[in-house]
Amino acid sequence: MAFRNDSLIVAIIRSSPNLKCFNISHNDIGDEVVEALAHTCHELEYLELGGCGFITEASICNVIRSCPKLQHLELGFCDISNTTIKEIACSCPNLKYHMNSLILNLSPTLLILTLLIWTLILPILTQMKIIKRIQKICLF
């Protein structure tokens, strides 16, 4: 779904390949914006997408995979599942700032699934030394 302002935001992103910080939280953006980040901004270190309810999990995972330098990631109130959590664990070895507070919006069913899959992710996080940096996990 493309929104009225998406084309302008995409144009700005495409002209900013060295972008390190991007906060568009709580805006009605579509996948086109997130995909532009994934294809253009490989130097991105700080990303806030919290409250962007129209972007898909596939786009979120794509930007996570495409931006290996991410140090801060905020996905509160985004429609994500264990797939995104696995992608974070596998693709974000540099997370340090906001991963101290991993913020995810999970339904009660997804919370149960997340707790079950956490046992699978925990060894990966431990091996990558991410688990030692996480100080707080908010599931709401």
C-alpha contacts under 8 A as a table, 3 or more apart, distances in Angstrom:
res1	aa1	res2	aa2	distance
1	M	30	G	5.58
1	M	31	D	7.02
1	M	32	E	8.00
1	M	54	F	7.79
2	A	6	D	6.29
2	A	29	I	7.43
2	A	30	G	5.38
2	A	31	D	7.47
2	A	32	E	6.79
3	F	6	D	5.24
3	F	7	S	7.87
3	F	28	D	7.33
3	F	29	I	6.24
3	F	30	G	6.33
4	R	7	S	7.22
5	N	8	L	5.49
5	N	9	I	6.41
5	N	29	I	7.83
6	D	9	I	5.12
6	D	10	V	5.95
6	D	29	I	6.28
6	D	30	G	6.92
6	D	32	E	6.99
6	D	33	V	6.18
7	S	10	V	5.02
7	S	11	A	6.10
7	S	33	V	7.96
8	L	11	A	5.11
8	L	12	I	6.37
9	I	12	I	5.14
9	I	13	I	6.20
9	I	33	V	6.70
10	V	13	I	5.01
10	V	14	R	6.05
10	V	32	E	7.18
10	V	33	V	5.41
10	V	36	A	6.02
11	A	14	R	5.18
11	A	15	S	6.28
12	I	15	S	5.26
12	I	16	S	6.36
13	I	16	S	5.09
13	I	17	P	7.03
13	I	19	L	7.83
13	I	33	V	7.99
13	I	36	A	6.56
13	I	37	L	6.48
13	I	40	T	7.12
13	I	41	C	7.50
14	R	17	P	6.37
14	R	36	A	6.63
14	R	37	L	7.79
14	R	40	T	5.94
14	R	41	C	8.00
16	S	19	L	5.49
16	S	40	T	7.62
16	S	41	C	7.22
17	P	40	T	5.27
17	P	41	C	4.80
17	P	42	H	7.22
17	P	43	E	7.49
18	N	41	C	6.16
18	N	42	H	7.52
18	N	43	E	5.79
18	N	44	L	7.47
19	L	22	F	7.41
19	L	41	C	5.88
19	L	43	E	6.35
19	L	44	L	5.81
20	K	41	C	7.58
20	K	43	E	5.65
20	K	44	L	4.04
20	K	45	E	5.10
20	K	46	Y	6.26
21	C	44	L	6.00
21	C	45	E	6.03
21	C	46	Y	4.56
21	C	47	L	6.14
22	F	44	L	7.62
22	F	46	Y	6.12
22	F	47	L	5.09
22	F	48	E	6.45
23	N	46	Y	7.73
23	N	47	L	5.80
23	N	48	E	4.60
23	N	49	L	6.64
24	I	27	N	6.15
24	I	48	E	6.14
24	I	49	L	5.81
24	I	50	G	7.93
24	I	52	C	7.93
25	S	48	E	5.53
25	S	49	L	4.49
25	S	50	G	4.72
25	S	51	G	5.62
25	S	52	C	6.01
26	H	49	L	7.22
26	H	50	G	6.02
26	H	51	G	4.21
26	H	52	C	5.19
27	N	51	G	6.90
27	N	52	C	5.50
28	D	52	C	5.86
28	D	53	G	7.06
28	D	54	F	6.41
29	I	32	E	7.95
29	I	33	V	6.65
29	I	52	C	6.49
29	I	54	F	6.34
29	I	55	I	6.79
30	G	33	V	5.99
30	G	34	V	7.28
30	G	54	F	5.62
30	G	55	I	5.12
31	D	34	V	5.18
31	D	35	E	5.94
31	D	54	F	7.49
31	D	55	I	4.98
31	D	56	T	6.49
31	D	59	S	5.98
32	E	35	E	5.13
32	E	36	A	6.11
33	V	36	A	5.13
33	V	37	L	6.47
34	V	37	L	5.08
34	V	38	A	6.31
34	V	55	I	7.60
34	V	59	S	6.04
34	V	60	I	6.91
34	V	63	V	6.61
35	E	38	A	4.91
35	E	39	H	6.16
35	E	59	S	6.01
35	E	62	N	7.23
35	E	63	V	6.75
36	A	39	H	5.19
36	A	40	T	5.87
36	A	41	C	7.79
37	L	40	T	5.26
37	L	41	C	5.12
37	L	42	H	7.78
37	L	63	V	6.51
38	A	41	C	6.15
38	A	42	H	6.95
38	A	62	N	6.21
38	A	63	V	4.26
38	A	64	I	7.68
38	A	65	R	7.92
38	A	66	S	5.25
38	A	67	C	6.77
39	H	42	H	7.41
39	H	63	V	7.93
39	H	66	S	7.19
41	C	44	L	5.58
41	C	67	C	7.09
42	H	66	S	6.16
42	H	67	C	4.77
42	H	68	P	7.16
42	H	69	K	7.49
43	E	67	C	6.50
43	E	68	P	7.80
43	E	69	K	6.16
43	E	70	L	7.99
44	L	47	L	7.24
44	L	67	C	5.91
44	L	68	P	7.98
44	L	69	K	6.17
44	L	70	L	5.91
45	E	67	C	7.59
45	E	69	K	5.25
45	E	70	L	3.90
45	E	71	Q	5.07
45	E	72	H	6.35
46	Y	70	L	5.90
46	Y	71	Q	5.95
46	Y	72	H	4.63
46	Y	73	L	6.28
47	L	70	L	7.36
47	L	72	H	6.00
47	L	73	L	5.05
47	L	74	E	6.49
48	E	72	H	7.76
48	E	73	L	5.82
48	E	74	E	4.68
48	E	75	L	6.64
49	L	52	C	5.72
49	L	73	L	7.88
49	L	74	E	5.93
49	L	75	L	5.37
49	L	76	G	7.54
49	L	78	C	7.45
50	G	74	E	5.64
50	G	75	L	4.36
50	G	76	G	4.41
50	G	77	F	5.68
50	G	78	C	5.97
51	G	75	L	7.34
51	G	76	G	6.12
51	G	77	F	4.82
51	G	78	C	5.74
52	C	55	I	6.27
52	C	77	F	7.25
52	C	78	C	5.95
53	G	77	F	6.90
53	G	78	C	5.34
53	G	79	D	6.40
55	I	59	S	6.77
55	I	60	I	7.35
55	I	78	C	7.66
55	I	79	D	7.73
56	T	59	S	5.45
56	T	60	I	6.47
56	T	79	D	6.88
56	T	80	I	7.85
57	E	60	I	4.97
57	E	61	C	6.07
57	E	79	D	6.48
57	E	80	I	5.47
57	E	81	S	7.64
57	E	84	T	6.88
58	A	61	C	5.20
58	A	62	N	6.13
59	S	62	N	4.94
59	S	63	V	6.28
60	I	63	V	5.36
60	I	64	I	6.27
60	I	84	T	7.42
61	C	64	I	5.00
61	C	65	R	6.16
61	C	83	T	7.97
61	C	84	T	5.85
61	C	87	E	6.31
61	C	88	I	8.00
62	N	65	R	5.17
62	N	66	S	6.06
63	V	66	S	4.95
63	V	67	C	6.01
64	I	67	C	5.55
64	I	68	P	7.16
64	I	70	L	7.77
64	I	87	E	7.03
64	I	88	I	6.72
64	I	91	S	6.56
64	I	92	C	7.11
65	R	68	P	6.54
65	R	87	E	7.23
65	R	91	S	5.57
65	R	92	C	7.80
67	C	70	L	5.93
68	P	91	S	6.46
68	P	92	C	5.91
68	P	93	P	7.47
68	P	94	N	7.41
69	K	92	C	7.32
69	K	94	N	6.04
69	K	95	L	7.90
70	L	73	L	7.00
70	L	92	C	6.34
70	L	94	N	6.05
70	L	95	L	5.80
71	Q	92	C	7.69
71	Q	94	N	5.20
71	Q	95	L	3.71
71	Q	96	K	5.11
71	Q	97	Y	5.85
71	Q	98	H	7.33
71	Q	99	M	7.67
72	H	95	L	5.71
72	H	96	K	6.40
72	H	97	Y	5.21
72	H	98	H	4.77
72	H	99	M	6.31
73	L	95	L	7.48
73	L	98	H	6.16
73	L	99	M	6.78
73	L	102	L	7.95
74	E	98	H	7.11
74	E	102	L	7.32
74	E	103	I	6.13
74	E	104	L	7.76
75	L	78	C	5.50
75	L	103	I	6.17
75	L	104	L	5.70
75	L	105	N	7.59
76	G	103	I	5.19
76	G	104	L	4.56
76	G	105	N	5.20
77	F	104	L	6.56
77	F	105	N	4.68
77	F	106	L	7.94
78	C	104	L	7.40
78	C	105	N	6.44
79	D	105	N	7.45
80	I	83	T	7.44
80	I	84	T	5.99
80	I	105	N	7.68
80	I	106	L	7.61
81	S	84	T	5.65
81	S	85	I	6.79
81	S	106	L	7.65
81	S	110	L	6.83
81	S	114	T	7.95
82	N	85	I	4.88
82	N	86	K	6.05
82	N	110	L	7.78
82	N	113	L	7.52
82	N	114	T	6.08
82	N	117	I	7.37
83	T	86	K	5.20
83	T	87	E	6.20
84	T	87	E	4.92
84	T	88	I	6.16
85	I	88	I	5.13
85	I	89	A	6.30
86	K	89	A	5.04
86	K	90	C	6.15
86	K	121	I	6.69
87	E	90	C	5.11
87	E	91	S	5.67
87	E	92	C	7.78
88	I	91	S	5.38
88	I	92	C	5.35
89	A	92	C	6.16
89	A	93	P	7.49
89	A	121	I	6.92
89	A	124	I	6.72
89	A	125	L	5.99
90	C	93	P	7.39
90	C	124	I	7.34
92	C	95	L	5.77
93	P	128	M	6.49
93	P	130	I	6.87
95	L	98	H	7.35
95	L	99	M	5.82
95	L	130	I	7.48
96	K	99	M	5.34
96	K	100	N	6.40
96	K	130	I	7.98
96	K	133	R	6.56
97	Y	100	N	6.07
98	H	101	S	5.32
98	H	102	L	6.54
99	M	102	L	4.76
99	M	103	I	7.97
99	M	133	R	7.27
99	M	134	I	5.83
100	N	133	R	5.89
100	N	134	I	4.25
100	N	135	Q	4.87
100	N	136	K	5.91
100	N	137	I	7.81
101	S	134	I	6.51
101	S	135	Q	6.31
101	S	136	K	4.74
101	S	137	I	5.46
101	S	138	C	6.88
102	L	134	I	7.30
102	L	136	K	6.62
102	L	137	I	4.98
102	L	138	C	6.24
103	I	137	I	6.44
103	I	138	C	5.18
103	I	139	L	6.61
104	L	138	C	6.49
104	L	139	L	5.53
104	L	140	F	6.70
105	N	139	L	5.82
105	N	140	F	4.85
106	L	109	T	7.90
106	L	110	L	5.62
106	L	111	L	5.56
106	L	139	L	6.09
106	L	140	F	5.72
107	S	110	L	5.05
107	S	111	L	5.90
107	S	140	F	7.45
108	P	111	L	4.91
108	P	112	I	6.42
109	T	112	I	5.30
109	T	113	L	6.41
110	L	113	L	4.91
110	L	114	T	5.87
111	L	114	T	4.93
111	L	115	L	6.15
111	L	139	L	7.50
112	I	115	L	5.17
112	I	116	L	6.29
113	L	116	L	5.03
113	L	117	I	6.08
114	T	117	I	5.05
114	T	118	W	5.77
115	L	118	W	5.00
115	L	119	T	7.20
116	L	119	T	6.02
116	L	120	L	7.75
117	I	120	L	5.09
117	I	121	I	6.38
118	W	121	I	4.90
118	W	122	L	5.69
119	T	122	L	5.36
119	T	123	P	7.45
120	L	123	P	6.51
120	L	124	I	7.60
121	I	124	I	5.27
121	I	125	L	6.22
122	L	125	L	5.10
122	L	126	T	5.98
122	L	131	I	7.51
123	P	126	T	5.01
123	P	127	Q	6.01
124	I	127	Q	5.11
124	I	128	M	6.16
125	L	128	M	5.10
125	L	129	K	5.98
125	L	130	I	5.11
125	L	131	I	5.19
126	T	129	K	4.92
126	T	130	I	6.20
126	T	131	I	5.31
126	T	132	K	7.38
127	Q	130	I	7.77
128	M	131	I	7.74
129	K	132	K	5.89
129	K	133	R	7.46
130	I	133	R	5.41
130	I	134	I	6.74
131	I	134	I	5.39
132	K	135	Q	7.68
134	I	137	I	7.40
